[in-house]
Amino acid sequence: MNDWLRILNPARVADLGAVRHVLFDFDGTLSVLRQGWEPVMEQVMLEAICAATRPSQEIIAEVREYIDRSTGQLTILQMQWLAGKVRIYGLEKNPLSASAYKKIYLRALMVSVSVRLQALENGSAPARDYLIEGSLDFIGGLAGKGVKLYVASGSDHAGVLREATALGISNYFQGGIYGALDASEANGKERVIQRILDDHRLAGNELLVVGDGPVEIIEGRQRGAISLGVASDEVIHHGWNAHKIERLTRAGADLLVSDFAQSAELIQLLVA
């Protein structure tokens, strides 16, 4: 076993080499601009559910488990879960809508994200400071092989476009960048995956789904795509993250990588 690659589903090794389309998750898979979003969401959820009371260990555990399980999902769906829990627990006498909770969450999250974005956009920080190691070589190498690339993210569409542009990678995604649209769930990952398969009449092994969360891995697996989990340490942008290994293994990823530092070898494995 390589120290950067783990084959979790040996039965699919024979299917490798035929990849012609690749769908990427964005946050935590390529970009680390939103690194640290989980504790921000946890704090917002706990304050919403518990109002002025101290959260119990049970509520904390429930919120953390849900955030982990829903990583990669549309943010509005996560906030719908939150709004439901606020009503169930009944500690907050003036519950808000899912949209209102989303605004609170994004306002808190963007405190740090905006600083990082501004550093990128004014040139005071290079793109590599906010990319998983080897990302640019991996997507550039795939595009150079004629592979069609896509992004599907649970984050808002405008934000994903801005962040991908600031990172200098937006032009690689000729298949499209699909961020969340609150007016509809048309850009949900399951729908984007199915559209790619249907529009191009693909066999499952011609589509690779790449992500660090369970949502895209599960949705890709259910549709026969090859799934590549990225279990990378977002703080240092490379190396294994033990929690992500566990999460992606549980979701059923076919392959795991610690990052994209070995992009040439990975591309050779995936694309004949």
LINCORNOR-V165136 format. One record per pair of residues at least 12 apart in sequence whose ideal C-beta (glycine too) atoms are under 7 Angstrom apart, sorted by the first residue. I is the first residue (numbers start at 1). J is the second residue. D is the distance in whole Angstrom. If there is no record, write none. Layout:
# LINCORNOR-V165136
i=I j=J d=D
i=I j=J d=D
This chain:
# LINCORNOR-V165136
i=4 j=257 d=6
i=4 j=258 d=5
i=4 j=261 d=7
i=4 j=262 d=5
i=5 j=255 d=7
i=5 j=257 d=6
i=6 j=255 d=7
i=6 j=256 d=4
i=7 j=255 d=6
i=8 j=249 d=6
i=8 j=253 d=6
i=8 j=254 d=6
i=8 j=255 d=7
i=8 j=256 d=6
i=9 j=254 d=4
i=12 j=226 d=6
i=12 j=254 d=5
i=15 j=205 d=4
i=15 j=226 d=6
i=16 j=226 d=7
i=16 j=269 d=6
i=16 j=270 d=6
i=17 j=270 d=7
i=17 j=271 d=7
i=17 j=272 d=4
i=18 j=205 d=5
i=18 j=206 d=5
i=18 j=272 d=6
i=19 j=147 d=6
i=19 j=206 d=6
i=19 j=208 d=5
i=19 j=226 d=7
i=19 j=270 d=5
i=19 j=271 d=5
i=20 j=147 d=6
i=20 j=148 d=7
i=20 j=206 d=5
i=21 j=147 d=7
i=21 j=148 d=5
i=21 j=175 d=7
i=21 j=196 d=6
i=21 j=200 d=6
i=21 j=202 d=6
i=21 j=206 d=6
i=21 j=207 d=5
i=22 j=142 d=6
i=22 j=147 d=6
i=22 j=149 d=5
i=22 j=208 d=5
i=22 j=210 d=6
i=23 j=150 d=5
i=23 j=152 d=6
i=23 j=192 d=7
i=23 j=193 d=6
i=23 j=196 d=6
i=23 j=207 d=7
i=23 j=209 d=5
i=23 j=210 d=7
i=24 j=149 d=7
i=24 j=150 d=7
i=24 j=151 d=5
i=24 j=210 d=5
i=25 j=72 d=6
i=25 j=152 d=7
i=25 j=153 d=6
i=25 j=210 d=7
i=25 j=211 d=3
i=25 j=212 d=6
i=25 j=213 d=6
i=25 j=216 d=5
i=26 j=151 d=5
i=26 j=153 d=4
i=26 j=155 d=7
i=26 j=160 d=6
i=27 j=153 d=6
i=27 j=155 d=6
i=28 j=212 d=4
i=28 j=234 d=6
i=29 j=132 d=7
i=29 j=210 d=6
i=29 j=211 d=5
i=29 j=212 d=5
i=29 j=230 d=5
i=30 j=131 d=6
i=30 j=132 d=6
i=30 j=135 d=5
i=30 j=169 d=7
i=31 j=130 d=6
i=31 j=131 d=6
i=31 j=163 d=6
i=31 j=167 d=6
i=32 j=130 d=5
i=32 j=131 d=7
i=32 j=132 d=7
i=32 j=234 d=5
i=32 j=237 d=6
i=33 j=113 d=6
i=33 j=116 d=5
i=33 j=117 d=7
i=33 j=130 d=5
i=33 j=163 d=5
i=34 j=109 d=7
i=34 j=113 d=6
i=35 j=234 d=4
i=35 j=235 d=7
i=36 j=112 d=6
i=37 j=109 d=6
i=38 j=67 d=6
i=40 j=105 d=7
i=40 j=108 d=5
i=40 j=109 d=5
i=41 j=67 d=6
i=41 j=105 d=6
i=42 j=63 d=6
i=42 j=64 d=6
i=42 j=67 d=6
i=44 j=101 d=7
i=44 j=104 d=6
i=44 j=105 d=5
i=44 j=108 d=6
i=45 j=63 d=5
i=45 j=82 d=5
i=46 j=59 d=7
i=46 j=60 d=7
i=46 j=63 d=6
i=48 j=82 d=6
i=48 j=86 d=5
i=48 j=92 d=6
i=48 j=101 d=6
i=49 j=85 d=5
i=49 j=86 d=6
i=49 j=89 d=5
i=49 j=91 d=7
i=50 j=91 d=6
i=51 j=91 d=5
i=51 j=92 d=4
i=53 j=91 d=6
i=66 j=81 d=6
i=68 j=247 d=6
i=69 j=214 d=6
i=71 j=213 d=3
i=71 j=214 d=6
i=71 j=215 d=7
i=72 j=154 d=6
i=72 j=189 d=7
i=72 j=211 d=6
i=72 j=213 d=3
i=72 j=214 d=7
i=72 j=215 d=3
i=72 j=216 d=5
i=73 j=154 d=5
i=73 j=215 d=5
i=74 j=154 d=5
i=74 j=180 d=5
i=74 j=185 d=7
i=74 j=188 d=6
i=75 j=102 d=6
i=75 j=154 d=6
i=75 j=155 d=6
i=75 j=180 d=6
i=76 j=98 d=6
i=76 j=102 d=6
i=76 j=180 d=7
i=76 j=182 d=5
i=79 j=98 d=4
i=79 j=101 d=4
i=79 j=102 d=4
i=79 j=105 d=7
i=80 j=98 d=4
i=82 j=101 d=5
i=83 j=95 d=7
i=83 j=97 d=6
i=83 j=98 d=5
i=83 j=101 d=6
i=99 j=182 d=7
i=116 j=130 d=6
i=117 j=163 d=7
i=117 j=166 d=6
i=120 j=166 d=4
i=120 j=167 d=7
i=121 j=166 d=5
i=127 j=167 d=5
i=127 j=168 d=5
i=130 j=167 d=6
i=131 j=167 d=6
i=131 j=237 d=7
i=132 j=230 d=7
i=132 j=232 d=5
i=132 j=237 d=6
i=132 j=259 d=5
i=132 j=260 d=6
i=133 j=237 d=5
i=133 j=238 d=4
i=133 j=259 d=4
i=133 j=260 d=6
i=133 j=261 d=5
i=134 j=259 d=6
i=134 j=260 d=3
i=134 j=261 d=4
i=134 j=263 d=5
i=135 j=260 d=5
i=136 j=169 d=7
i=137 j=260 d=7
i=137 j=263 d=4
i=138 j=260 d=4
i=138 j=263 d=4
i=138 j=266 d=7
i=139 j=169 d=6
i=139 j=172 d=5
i=140 j=172 d=7
i=141 j=263 d=5
i=141 j=264 d=7
i=141 j=267 d=5
i=142 j=267 d=6
i=142 j=271 d=7
i=143 j=172 d=5
i=145 j=267 d=7
i=145 j=271 d=5
i=147 j=271 d=6
i=148 j=174 d=6
i=148 j=175 d=5
i=149 j=172 d=5
i=149 j=173 d=5
i=149 j=174 d=6
i=149 j=175 d=6
i=150 j=173 d=6
i=150 j=175 d=4
i=150 j=176 d=6
i=150 j=178 d=7
i=150 j=192 d=7
i=150 j=196 d=7
i=151 j=164 d=7
i=151 j=173 d=5
i=151 j=177 d=5
i=151 j=178 d=7
i=152 j=178 d=5
i=152 j=187 d=7
i=152 j=189 d=5
i=152 j=192 d=4
i=153 j=179 d=5
i=153 j=180 d=7
i=154 j=180 d=6
i=155 j=179 d=6
i=155 j=180 d=6
i=156 j=179 d=5
i=156 j=180 d=5
i=157 j=179 d=3
i=157 j=180 d=6
i=157 j=181 d=6
i=157 j=187 d=7
i=159 j=179 d=7
i=160 j=177 d=6
i=160 j=179 d=4
i=161 j=177 d=6
i=161 j=179 d=7
i=164 j=177 d=6
i=178 j=192 d=5
i=189 j=215 d=6
i=189 j=216 d=5
i=189 j=219 d=5
i=190 j=219 d=4
i=193 j=209 d=7
i=193 j=219 d=6
i=193 j=220 d=6
i=193 j=223 d=6
i=193 j=225 d=7
i=194 j=223 d=6
i=197 j=223 d=6
i=204 j=223 d=7
i=204 j=224 d=3
i=204 j=225 d=5
i=205 j=226 d=6
i=207 j=225 d=4
i=208 j=225 d=7
i=208 j=226 d=5
i=208 j=228 d=6
i=208 j=270 d=6
i=209 j=225 d=5
i=209 j=227 d=5
i=210 j=228 d=5
i=210 j=230 d=6
i=211 j=229 d=7
i=211 j=230 d=7
i=212 j=229 d=7
i=212 j=230 d=5
i=212 j=231 d=7
i=212 j=232 d=7
i=212 j=244 d=6
i=214 j=247 d=6
i=214 j=251 d=4
i=217 j=229 d=6
i=217 j=248 d=6
i=217 j=251 d=4
i=217 j=252 d=6
i=217 j=253 d=5
i=218 j=251 d=5
i=218 j=252 d=7
i=221 j=252 d=5
i=226 j=254 d=5
i=227 j=253 d=5
i=227 j=254 d=5
i=228 j=253 d=7
i=228 j=255 d=5
i=228 j=257 d=7
i=229 j=248 d=3
i=229 j=253 d=3
i=229 j=255 d=7
i=229 j=256 d=5
i=230 j=257 d=6
i=231 j=244 d=4
i=231 j=245 d=5
i=231 j=248 d=6
i=231 j=256 d=5
i=231 j=258 d=6
i=232 j=258 d=6
i=232 j=259 d=5
i=238 j=258 d=7
i=238 j=259 d=4
i=238 j=261 d=6
i=239 j=258 d=5
i=239 j=259 d=7
i=240 j=258 d=5
